[in-house]
Amino acid sequence: MRTLLITASIAALCVTGALAGDEVMASMFGNTVVSTGGMSEVDTHYRADHSFDMVGSRMGMSKNFKGTWALDGKGNLCRTFDGAAPPNTTNPLCTPIAAHKLGDTWTMDANGETRTVTLKPGIQ
C-alpha cells in the first residue's frame, strides 16, 4: 500500500510539472484571440488539449485552419498547422507568448508584420 501511495504521489508531481508550463495559456481557453493587421483579421481558439482552430478573414473571404500548439520552453508559443498553413506563414509558427487576461490588447510581430491582438471573452 505504501509503495502504491509513493508511486501515485510521484506520478501526480510529474503531471503537475508538465501542466505548470501551460499556465500562460489558461486565460485563452474557451475565449477568442483576435489578431488584426495587414488588412486581415484572425480569430483563434486555443484548447487545453493543445489543439487550436482559427479563422482568417481578408478582403471579404475567410478560411479555416487548425492544428496543435506547444510552448517551446524559451517563451514562445508554437503552432503547427494540420495541412496547409495560412499564406506567408511558417509551419510551425512560433511567436513570443506572455500571460494575458480577458480584455487585454497588445501588439506582436509575426512573419515580419506587426499585429494588434485582443483577448475577448467566449468563442466568437
MODELLER restraints for C-alpha pairs under 7 A, 6 or more apart:
rsr = mdl.restraints
at = mdl.atoms
rsr.add(forms.Gaussian(group=physical.xy_distance, feature=features.Distance(at['CA:24:A'], at['CA:98:A']), mean=6.14, stdev=0.5))
rsr.add(forms.Gaussian(group=physical.xy_distance, feature=features.Distance(at['CA:24:A'], at['CA:99:A']), mean=4.49, stdev=0.5))
rsr.add(forms.Gaussian(group=physical.xy_distance, feature=features.Distance(at['CA:25:A'], at['CA:99:A']), mean=6.56, stdev=0.5))
rsr.add(forms.Gaussian(group=physical.xy_distance, feature=features.Distance(at['CA:27:A'], at['CA:100:A']), mean=6.74, stdev=0.5))
rsr.add(forms.Gaussian(group=physical.xy_distance, feature=features.Distance(at['CA:27:A'], at['CA:101:A']), mean=5.99, stdev=0.5))
rsr.add(forms.Gaussian(group=physical.xy_distance, feature=features.Distance(at['CA:28:A'], at['CA:46:A']), mean=6.14, stdev=0.5))
rsr.add(forms.Gaussian(group=physical.xy_distance, feature=features.Distance(at['CA:29:A'], at['CA:46:A']), mean=5.36, stdev=0.5))
rsr.add(forms.Gaussian(group=physical.xy_distance, feature=features.Distance(at['CA:29:A'], at['CA:47:A']), mean=5.11, stdev=0.5))
rsr.add(forms.Gaussian(group=physical.xy_distance, feature=features.Distance(at['CA:29:A'], at['CA:48:A']), mean=6.34, stdev=0.5))
rsr.add(forms.Gaussian(group=physical.xy_distance, feature=features.Distance(at['CA:30:A'], at['CA:45:A']), mean=6.99, stdev=0.5))
rsr.add(forms.Gaussian(group=physical.xy_distance, feature=features.Distance(at['CA:30:A'], at['CA:47:A']), mean=6.90, stdev=0.5))
rsr.add(forms.Gaussian(group=physical.xy_distance, feature=features.Distance(at['CA:30:A'], at['CA:122:A']), mean=5.74, stdev=0.5))
rsr.add(forms.Gaussian(group=physical.xy_distance, feature=features.Distance(at['CA:30:A'], at['CA:123:A']), mean=6.20, stdev=0.5))
rsr.add(forms.Gaussian(group=physical.xy_distance, feature=features.Distance(at['CA:31:A'], at['CA:45:A']), mean=6.33, stdev=0.5))
rsr.add(forms.Gaussian(group=physical.xy_distance, feature=features.Distance(at['CA:31:A'], at['CA:120:A']), mean=6.05, stdev=0.5))
rsr.add(forms.Gaussian(group=physical.xy_distance, feature=features.Distance(at['CA:31:A'], at['CA:121:A']), mean=4.90, stdev=0.5))
rsr.add(forms.Gaussian(group=physical.xy_distance, feature=features.Distance(at['CA:31:A'], at['CA:122:A']), mean=4.19, stdev=0.5))
rsr.add(forms.Gaussian(group=physical.xy_distance, feature=features.Distance(at['CA:31:A'], at['CA:123:A']), mean=5.11, stdev=0.5))
rsr.add(forms.Gaussian(group=physical.xy_distance, feature=features.Distance(at['CA:32:A'], at['CA:43:A']), mean=6.25, stdev=0.5))
rsr.add(forms.Gaussian(group=physical.xy_distance, feature=features.Distance(at['CA:32:A'], at['CA:44:A']), mean=5.68, stdev=0.5))
rsr.add(forms.Gaussian(group=physical.xy_distance, feature=features.Distance(at['CA:32:A'], at['CA:45:A']), mean=5.24, stdev=0.5))
rsr.add(forms.Gaussian(group=physical.xy_distance, feature=features.Distance(at['CA:32:A'], at['CA:119:A']), mean=5.92, stdev=0.5))
rsr.add(forms.Gaussian(group=physical.xy_distance, feature=features.Distance(at['CA:32:A'], at['CA:120:A']), mean=5.18, stdev=0.5))
rsr.add(forms.Gaussian(group=physical.xy_distance, feature=features.Distance(at['CA:32:A'], at['CA:121:A']), mean=6.33, stdev=0.5))
rsr.add(forms.Gaussian(group=physical.xy_distance, feature=features.Distance(at['CA:32:A'], at['CA:122:A']), mean=6.14, stdev=0.5))
rsr.add(forms.Gaussian(group=physical.xy_distance, feature=features.Distance(at['CA:32:A'], at['CA:123:A']), mean=5.41, stdev=0.5))
rsr.add(forms.Gaussian(group=physical.xy_distance, feature=features.Distance(at['CA:32:A'], at['CA:124:A']), mean=6.15, stdev=0.5))
rsr.add(forms.Gaussian(group=physical.xy_distance, feature=features.Distance(at['CA:33:A'], at['CA:43:A']), mean=5.67, stdev=0.5))
rsr.add(forms.Gaussian(group=physical.xy_distance, feature=features.Distance(at['CA:33:A'], at['CA:44:A']), mean=5.07, stdev=0.5))
rsr.add(forms.Gaussian(group=physical.xy_distance, feature=features.Distance(at['CA:33:A'], at['CA:45:A']), mean=6.49, stdev=0.5))
rsr.add(forms.Gaussian(group=physical.xy_distance, feature=features.Distance(at['CA:33:A'], at['CA:117:A']), mean=6.76, stdev=0.5))
rsr.add(forms.Gaussian(group=physical.xy_distance, feature=features.Distance(at['CA:33:A'], at['CA:118:A']), mean=5.80, stdev=0.5))
rsr.add(forms.Gaussian(group=physical.xy_distance, feature=features.Distance(at['CA:33:A'], at['CA:119:A']), mean=4.67, stdev=0.5))
rsr.add(forms.Gaussian(group=physical.xy_distance, feature=features.Distance(at['CA:33:A'], at['CA:120:A']), mean=6.23, stdev=0.5))
rsr.add(forms.Gaussian(group=physical.xy_distance, feature=features.Distance(at['CA:34:A'], at['CA:41:A']), mean=6.97, stdev=0.5))
rsr.add(forms.Gaussian(group=physical.xy_distance, feature=features.Distance(at['CA:34:A'], at['CA:42:A']), mean=5.74, stdev=0.5))
rsr.add(forms.Gaussian(group=physical.xy_distance, feature=features.Distance(at['CA:34:A'], at['CA:43:A']), mean=4.62, stdev=0.5))
rsr.add(forms.Gaussian(group=physical.xy_distance, feature=features.Distance(at['CA:34:A'], at['CA:44:A']), mean=6.48, stdev=0.5))
rsr.add(forms.Gaussian(group=physical.xy_distance, feature=features.Distance(at['CA:34:A'], at['CA:117:A']), mean=5.50, stdev=0.5))
rsr.add(forms.Gaussian(group=physical.xy_distance, feature=features.Distance(at['CA:34:A'], at['CA:118:A']), mean=5.21, stdev=0.5))
rsr.add(forms.Gaussian(group=physical.xy_distance, feature=features.Distance(at['CA:34:A'], at['CA:119:A']), mean=6.40, stdev=0.5))
rsr.add(forms.Gaussian(group=physical.xy_distance, feature=features.Distance(at['CA:35:A'], at['CA:41:A']), mean=5.63, stdev=0.5))
rsr.add(forms.Gaussian(group=physical.xy_distance, feature=features.Distance(at['CA:35:A'], at['CA:42:A']), mean=5.09, stdev=0.5))
rsr.add(forms.Gaussian(group=physical.xy_distance, feature=features.Distance(at['CA:35:A'], at['CA:43:A']), mean=6.48, stdev=0.5))
rsr.add(forms.Gaussian(group=physical.xy_distance, feature=features.Distance(at['CA:35:A'], at['CA:115:A']), mean=6.17, stdev=0.5))
rsr.add(forms.Gaussian(group=physical.xy_distance, feature=features.Distance(at['CA:35:A'], at['CA:116:A']), mean=5.58, stdev=0.5))
rsr.add(forms.Gaussian(group=physical.xy_distance, feature=features.Distance(at['CA:35:A'], at['CA:117:A']), mean=4.35, stdev=0.5))
rsr.add(forms.Gaussian(group=physical.xy_distance, feature=features.Distance(at['CA:35:A'], at['CA:118:A']), mean=6.60, stdev=0.5))
rsr.add(forms.Gaussian(group=physical.xy_distance, feature=features.Distance(at['CA:36:A'], at['CA:42:A']), mean=6.48, stdev=0.5))
rsr.add(forms.Gaussian(group=physical.xy_distance, feature=features.Distance(at['CA:36:A'], at['CA:115:A']), mean=5.47, stdev=0.5))
rsr.add(forms.Gaussian(group=physical.xy_distance, feature=features.Distance(at['CA:36:A'], at['CA:116:A']), mean=5.29, stdev=0.5))
rsr.add(forms.Gaussian(group=physical.xy_distance, feature=features.Distance(at['CA:36:A'], at['CA:117:A']), mean=6.49, stdev=0.5))
rsr.add(forms.Gaussian(group=physical.xy_distance, feature=features.Distance(at['CA:37:A'], at['CA:114:A']), mean=6.76, stdev=0.5))
rsr.add(forms.Gaussian(group=physical.xy_distance, feature=features.Distance(at['CA:37:A'], at['CA:115:A']), mean=4.78, stdev=0.5))
rsr.add(forms.Gaussian(group=physical.xy_distance, feature=features.Distance(at['CA:37:A'], at['CA:116:A']), mean=6.45, stdev=0.5))
rsr.add(forms.Gaussian(group=physical.xy_distance, feature=features.Distance(at['CA:39:A'], at['CA:58:A']), mean=6.23, stdev=0.5))
rsr.add(forms.Gaussian(group=physical.xy_distance, feature=features.Distance(at['CA:40:A'], at['CA:57:A']), mean=5.58, stdev=0.5))
rsr.add(forms.Gaussian(group=physical.xy_distance, feature=features.Distance(at['CA:40:A'], at['CA:58:A']), mean=4.51, stdev=0.5))
rsr.add(forms.Gaussian(group=physical.xy_distance, feature=features.Distance(at['CA:41:A'], at['CA:56:A']), mean=5.80, stdev=0.5))
rsr.add(forms.Gaussian(group=physical.xy_distance, feature=features.Distance(at['CA:41:A'], at['CA:57:A']), mean=5.24, stdev=0.5))
rsr.add(forms.Gaussian(group=physical.xy_distance, feature=features.Distance(at['CA:41:A'], at['CA:58:A']), mean=6.63, stdev=0.5))
rsr.add(forms.Gaussian(group=physical.xy_distance, feature=features.Distance(at['CA:42:A'], at['CA:54:A']), mean=6.56, stdev=0.5))
rsr.add(forms.Gaussian(group=physical.xy_distance, feature=features.Distance(at['CA:42:A'], at['CA:55:A']), mean=5.58, stdev=0.5))
rsr.add(forms.Gaussian(group=physical.xy_distance, feature=features.Distance(at['CA:42:A'], at['CA:56:A']), mean=4.32, stdev=0.5))
rsr.add(forms.Gaussian(group=physical.xy_distance, feature=features.Distance(at['CA:42:A'], at['CA:57:A']), mean=6.27, stdev=0.5))
rsr.add(forms.Gaussian(group=physical.xy_distance, feature=features.Distance(at['CA:43:A'], at['CA:54:A']), mean=5.39, stdev=0.5))
rsr.add(forms.Gaussian(group=physical.xy_distance, feature=features.Distance(at['CA:43:A'], at['CA:55:A']), mean=5.31, stdev=0.5))
rsr.add(forms.Gaussian(group=physical.xy_distance, feature=features.Distance(at['CA:43:A'], at['CA:56:A']), mean=6.56, stdev=0.5))
rsr.add(forms.Gaussian(group=physical.xy_distance, feature=features.Distance(at['CA:44:A'], at['CA:52:A']), mean=6.99, stdev=0.5))
rsr.add(forms.Gaussian(group=physical.xy_distance, feature=features.Distance(at['CA:44:A'], at['CA:53:A']), mean=5.78, stdev=0.5))
rsr.add(forms.Gaussian(group=physical.xy_distance, feature=features.Distance(at['CA:44:A'], at['CA:54:A']), mean=4.19, stdev=0.5))
rsr.add(forms.Gaussian(group=physical.xy_distance, feature=features.Distance(at['CA:44:A'], at['CA:55:A']), mean=6.63, stdev=0.5))
rsr.add(forms.Gaussian(group=physical.xy_distance, feature=features.Distance(at['CA:45:A'], at['CA:52:A']), mean=5.49, stdev=0.5))
rsr.add(forms.Gaussian(group=physical.xy_distance, feature=features.Distance(at['CA:45:A'], at['CA:53:A']), mean=5.47, stdev=0.5))
rsr.add(forms.Gaussian(group=physical.xy_distance, feature=features.Distance(at['CA:45:A'], at['CA:54:A']), mean=6.29, stdev=0.5))
rsr.add(forms.Gaussian(group=physical.xy_distance, feature=features.Distance(at['CA:46:A'], at['CA:52:A']), mean=4.48, stdev=0.5))
rsr.add(forms.Gaussian(group=physical.xy_distance, feature=features.Distance(at['CA:46:A'], at['CA:53:A']), mean=6.91, stdev=0.5))
rsr.add(forms.Gaussian(group=physical.xy_distance, feature=features.Distance(at['CA:50:A'], at['CA:68:A']), mean=5.45, stdev=0.5))
rsr.add(forms.Gaussian(group=physical.xy_distance, feature=features.Distance(at['CA:50:A'], at['CA:69:A']), mean=5.18, stdev=0.5))
rsr.add(forms.Gaussian(group=physical.xy_distance, feature=features.Distance(at['CA:50:A'], at['CA:70:A']), mean=6.64, stdev=0.5))
rsr.add(forms.Gaussian(group=physical.xy_distance, feature=features.Distance(at['CA:51:A'], at['CA:67:A']), mean=5.76, stdev=0.5))
rsr.add(forms.Gaussian(group=physical.xy_distance, feature=features.Distance(at['CA:51:A'], at['CA:68:A']), mean=4.21, stdev=0.5))
rsr.add(forms.Gaussian(group=physical.xy_distance, feature=features.Distance(at['CA:51:A'], at['CA:69:A']), mean=5.91, stdev=0.5))
rsr.add(forms.Gaussian(group=physical.xy_distance, feature=features.Distance(at['CA:52:A'], at['CA:66:A']), mean=5.66, stdev=0.5))
rsr.add(forms.Gaussian(group=physical.xy_distance, feature=features.Distance(at['CA:52:A'], at['CA:67:A']), mean=5.58, stdev=0.5))
rsr.add(forms.Gaussian(group=physical.xy_distance, feature=features.Distance(at['CA:52:A'], at['CA:68:A']), mean=5.77, stdev=0.5))
rsr.add(forms.Gaussian(group=physical.xy_distance, feature=features.Distance(at['CA:52:A'], at['CA:69:A']), mean=6.80, stdev=0.5))
rsr.add(forms.Gaussian(group=physical.xy_distance, feature=features.Distance(at['CA:53:A'], at['CA:65:A']), mean=5.71, stdev=0.5))
rsr.add(forms.Gaussian(group=physical.xy_distance, feature=features.Distance(at['CA:53:A'], at['CA:66:A']), mean=4.17, stdev=0.5))
rsr.add(forms.Gaussian(group=physical.xy_distance, feature=features.Distance(at['CA:53:A'], at['CA:67:A']), mean=6.54, stdev=0.5))
rsr.add(forms.Gaussian(group=physical.xy_distance, feature=features.Distance(at['CA:54:A'], at['CA:64:A']), mean=5.76, stdev=0.5))
rsr.add(forms.Gaussian(group=physical.xy_distance, feature=features.Distance(at['CA:54:A'], at['CA:65:A']), mean=5.23, stdev=0.5))
rsr.add(forms.Gaussian(group=physical.xy_distance, feature=features.Distance(at['CA:54:A'], at['CA:66:A']), mean=6.17, stdev=0.5))
rsr.add(forms.Gaussian(group=physical.xy_distance, feature=features.Distance(at['CA:55:A'], at['CA:62:A']), mean=6.55, stdev=0.5))
rsr.add(forms.Gaussian(group=physical.xy_distance, feature=features.Distance(at['CA:55:A'], at['CA:63:A']), mean=5.62, stdev=0.5))
rsr.add(forms.Gaussian(group=physical.xy_distance, feature=features.Distance(at['CA:55:A'], at['CA:64:A']), mean=4.53, stdev=0.5))
rsr.add(forms.Gaussian(group=physical.xy_distance, feature=features.Distance(at['CA:55:A'], at['CA:65:A']), mean=6.33, stdev=0.5))
rsr.add(forms.Gaussian(group=physical.xy_distance, feature=features.Distance(at['CA:56:A'], at['CA:62:A']), mean=5.35, stdev=0.5))
rsr.add(forms.Gaussian(group=physical.xy_distance, feature=features.Distance(at['CA:56:A'], at['CA:63:A']), mean=5.37, stdev=0.5))
rsr.add(forms.Gaussian(group=physical.xy_distance, feature=features.Distance(at['CA:56:A'], at['CA:64:A']), mean=6.45, stdev=0.5))
rsr.add(forms.Gaussian(group=physical.xy_distance, feature=features.Distance(at['CA:57:A'], at['CA:63:A']), mean=6.63, stdev=0.5))
rsr.add(forms.Gaussian(group=physical.xy_distance, feature=features.Distance(at['CA:66:A'], at['CA:81:A']), mean=5.78, stdev=0.5))
rsr.add(forms.Gaussian(group=physical.xy_distance, feature=features.Distance(at['CA:66:A'], at['CA:82:A']), mean=5.91, stdev=0.5))
rsr.add(forms.Gaussian(group=physical.xy_distance, feature=features.Distance(at['CA:67:A'], at['CA:79:A']), mean=6.86, stdev=0.5))
rsr.add(forms.Gaussian(group=physical.xy_distance, feature=features.Distance(at['CA:67:A'], at['CA:80:A']), mean=5.52, stdev=0.5))
rsr.add(forms.Gaussian(group=physical.xy_distance, feature=features.Distance(at['CA:67:A'], at['CA:81:A']), mean=4.30, stdev=0.5))
rsr.add(forms.Gaussian(group=physical.xy_distance, feature=features.Distance(at['CA:67:A'], at['CA:82:A']), mean=4.83, stdev=0.5))
rsr.add(forms.Gaussian(group=physical.xy_distance, feature=features.Distance(at['CA:68:A'], at['CA:79:A']), mean=5.80, stdev=0.5))
rsr.add(forms.Gaussian(group=physical.xy_distance, feature=features.Distance(at['CA:68:A'], at['CA:80:A']), mean=5.38, stdev=0.5))
rsr.add(forms.Gaussian(group=physical.xy_distance, feature=features.Distance(at['CA:68:A'], at['CA:81:A']), mean=6.66, stdev=0.5))
rsr.add(forms.Gaussian(group=physical.xy_distance, feature=features.Distance(at['CA:69:A'], at['CA:77:A']), mean=6.91, stdev=0.5))
rsr.add(forms.Gaussian(group=physical.xy_distance, feature=features.Distance(at['CA:69:A'], at['CA:78:A']), mean=5.55, stdev=0.5))
rsr.add(forms.Gaussian(group=physical.xy_distance, feature=features.Distance(at['CA:69:A'], at['CA:79:A']), mean=4.40, stdev=0.5))
rsr.add(forms.Gaussian(group=physical.xy_distance, feature=features.Distance(at['CA:69:A'], at['CA:80:A']), mean=6.21, stdev=0.5))
rsr.add(forms.Gaussian(group=physical.xy_distance, feature=features.Distance(at['CA:70:A'], at['CA:77:A']), mean=5.96, stdev=0.5))
rsr.add(forms.Gaussian(group=physical.xy_distance, feature=features.Distance(at['CA:70:A'], at['CA:78:A']), mean=5.32, stdev=0.5))
rsr.add(forms.Gaussian(group=physical.xy_distance, feature=features.Distance(at['CA:70:A'], at['CA:79:A']), mean=6.63, stdev=0.5))
rsr.add(forms.Gaussian(group=physical.xy_distance, feature=features.Distance(at['CA:71:A'], at['CA:77:A']), mean=4.78, stdev=0.5))
rsr.add(forms.Gaussian(group=physical.xy_distance, feature=features.Distance(at['CA:71:A'], at['CA:78:A']), mean=6.07, stdev=0.5))
rsr.add(forms.Gaussian(group=physical.xy_distance, feature=features.Distance(at['CA:72:A'], at['CA:78:A']), mean=6.82, stdev=0.5))
rsr.add(forms.Gaussian(group=physical.xy_distance, feature=features.Distance(at['CA:75:A'], at['CA:96:A']), mean=5.65, stdev=0.5))
rsr.add(forms.Gaussian(group=physical.xy_distance, feature=features.Distance(at['CA:75:A'], at['CA:97:A']), mean=5.88, stdev=0.5))
rsr.add(forms.Gaussian(group=physical.xy_distance, feature=features.Distance(at['CA:76:A'], at['CA:94:A']), mean=5.88, stdev=0.5))
rsr.add(forms.Gaussian(group=physical.xy_distance, feature=features.Distance(at['CA:76:A'], at['CA:95:A']), mean=5.14, stdev=0.5))
rsr.add(forms.Gaussian(group=physical.xy_distance, feature=features.Distance(at['CA:76:A'], at['CA:96:A']), mean=4.18, stdev=0.5))
rsr.add(forms.Gaussian(group=physical.xy_distance, feature=features.Distance(at['CA:76:A'], at['CA:97:A']), mean=5.25, stdev=0.5))
rsr.add(forms.Gaussian(group=physical.xy_distance, feature=features.Distance(at['CA:77:A'], at['CA:94:A']), mean=5.38, stdev=0.5))
rsr.add(forms.Gaussian(group=physical.xy_distance, feature=features.Distance(at['CA:77:A'], at['CA:95:A']), mean=5.45, stdev=0.5))
rsr.add(forms.Gaussian(group=physical.xy_distance, feature=features.Distance(at['CA:77:A'], at['CA:96:A']), mean=6.07, stdev=0.5))
rsr.add(forms.Gaussian(group=physical.xy_distance, feature=features.Distance(at['CA:77:A'], at['CA:97:A']), mean=5.63, stdev=0.5))
rsr.add(forms.Gaussian(group=physical.xy_distance, feature=features.Distance(at['CA:78:A'], at['CA:92:A']), mean=6.13, stdev=0.5))
rsr.add(forms.Gaussian(group=physical.xy_distance, feature=features.Distance(at['CA:78:A'], at['CA:93:A']), mean=5.39, stdev=0.5))
rsr.add(forms.Gaussian(group=physical.xy_distance, feature=features.Distance(at['CA:78:A'], at['CA:94:A']), mean=4.00, stdev=0.5))
rsr.add(forms.Gaussian(group=physical.xy_distance, feature=features.Distance(at['CA:78:A'], at['CA:95:A']), mean=6.54, stdev=0.5))
rsr.add(forms.Gaussian(group=physical.xy_distance, feature=features.Distance(at['CA:79:A'], at['CA:92:A']), mean=5.34, stdev=0.5))
rsr.add(forms.Gaussian(group=physical.xy_distance, feature=features.Distance(at['CA:79:A'], at['CA:93:A']), mean=5.17, stdev=0.5))
rsr.add(forms.Gaussian(group=physical.xy_distance, feature=features.Distance(at['CA:79:A'], at['CA:94:A']), mean=6.33, stdev=0.5))
rsr.add(forms.Gaussian(group=physical.xy_distance, feature=features.Distance(at['CA:80:A'], at['CA:91:A']), mean=5.70, stdev=0.5))
rsr.add(forms.Gaussian(group=physical.xy_distance, feature=features.Distance(at['CA:80:A'], at['CA:92:A']), mean=4.35, stdev=0.5))
rsr.add(forms.Gaussian(group=physical.xy_distance, feature=features.Distance(at['CA:80:A'], at['CA:93:A']), mean=6.55, stdev=0.5))
rsr.add(forms.Gaussian(group=physical.xy_distance, feature=features.Distance(at['CA:81:A'], at['CA:91:A']), mean=6.35, stdev=0.5))
rsr.add(forms.Gaussian(group=physical.xy_distance, feature=features.Distance(at['CA:81:A'], at['CA:92:A']), mean=6.70, stdev=0.5))
rsr.add(forms.Gaussian(group=physical.xy_distance, feature=features.Distance(at['CA:85:A'], at['CA:91:A']), mean=6.32, stdev=0.5))
rsr.add(forms.Gaussian(group=physical.xy_distance, feature=features.Distance(at['CA:89:A'], at['CA:111:A']), mean=6.50, stdev=0.5))
rsr.add(forms.Gaussian(group=physical.xy_distance, feature=features.Distance(at['CA:95:A'], at['CA:110:A']), mean=6.64, stdev=0.5))
rsr.add(forms.Gaussian(group=physical.xy_distance, feature=features.Distance(at['CA:102:A'], at['CA:119:A']), mean=5.29, stdev=0.5))
rsr.add(forms.Gaussian(group=physical.xy_distance, feature=features.Distance(at['CA:102:A'], at['CA:120:A']), mean=5.78, stdev=0.5))
rsr.add(forms.Gaussian(group=physical.xy_distance, feature=features.Distance(at['CA:102:A'], at['CA:121:A']), mean=6.14, stdev=0.5))
rsr.add(forms.Gaussian(group=physical.xy_distance, feature=features.Distance(at['CA:103:A'], at['CA:118:A']), mean=6.53, stdev=0.5))
rsr.add(forms.Gaussian(group=physical.xy_distance, feature=features.Distance(at['CA:103:A'], at['CA:119:A']), mean=5.43, stdev=0.5))
rsr.add(forms.Gaussian(group=physical.xy_distance, feature=features.Distance(at['CA:103:A'], at['CA:120:A']), mean=5.71, stdev=0.5))
rsr.add(forms.Gaussian(group=physical.xy_distance, feature=features.Distance(at['CA:104:A'], at['CA:118:A']), mean=5.71, stdev=0.5))
rsr.add(forms.Gaussian(group=physical.xy_distance, feature=features.Distance(at['CA:104:A'], at['CA:119:A']), mean=5.71, stdev=0.5))
rsr.add(forms.Gaussian(group=physical.xy_distance, feature=features.Distance(at['CA:105:A'], at['CA:117:A']), mean=5.49, stdev=0.5))
rsr.add(forms.Gaussian(group=physical.xy_distance, feature=features.Distance(at['CA:105:A'], at['CA:118:A']), mean=4.31, stdev=0.5))
rsr.add(forms.Gaussian(group=physical.xy_distance, feature=features.Distance(at['CA:105:A'], at['CA:119:A']), mean=6.71, stdev=0.5))
rsr.add(forms.Gaussian(group=physical.xy_distance, feature=features.Distance(at['CA:106:A'], at['CA:116:A']), mean=5.88, stdev=0.5))
rsr.add(forms.Gaussian(group=physical.xy_distance, feature=features.Distance(at['CA:106:A'], at['CA:117:A']), mean=5.33, stdev=0.5))
rsr.add(forms.Gaussian(group=physical.xy_distance, feature=features.Distance(at['CA:106:A'], at['CA:118:A']), mean=6.60, stdev=0.5))
rsr.add(forms.Gaussian(group=physical.xy_distance, feature=features.Distance(at['CA:107:A'], at['CA:114:A']), mean=6.68, stdev=0.5))
rsr.add(forms.Gaussian(group=physical.xy_distance, feature=features.Distance(at['CA:107:A'], at['CA:115:A']), mean=5.53, stdev=0.5))
rsr.add(forms.Gaussian(group=physical.xy_distance, feature=features.Distance(at['CA:107:A'], at['CA:116:A']), mean=4.51, stdev=0.5))
rsr.add(forms.Gaussian(group=physical.xy_distance, feature=features.Distance(at['CA:107:A'], at['CA:117:A']), mean=5.80, stdev=0.5))
rsr.add(forms.Gaussian(group=physical.xy_distance, feature=features.Distance(at['CA:108:A'], at['CA:114:A']), mean=5.62, stdev=0.5))
rsr.add(forms.Gaussian(group=physical.xy_distance, feature=features.Distance(at['CA:108:A'], at['CA:115:A']), mean=5.43, stdev=0.5))
rsr.add(forms.Gaussian(group=physical.xy_distance, feature=features.Distance(at['CA:108:A'], at['CA:116:A']), mean=6.63, stdev=0.5))
rsr.add(forms.Gaussian(group=physical.xy_distance, feature=features.Distance(at['CA:109:A'], at['CA:115:A']), mean=6.17, stdev=0.5))
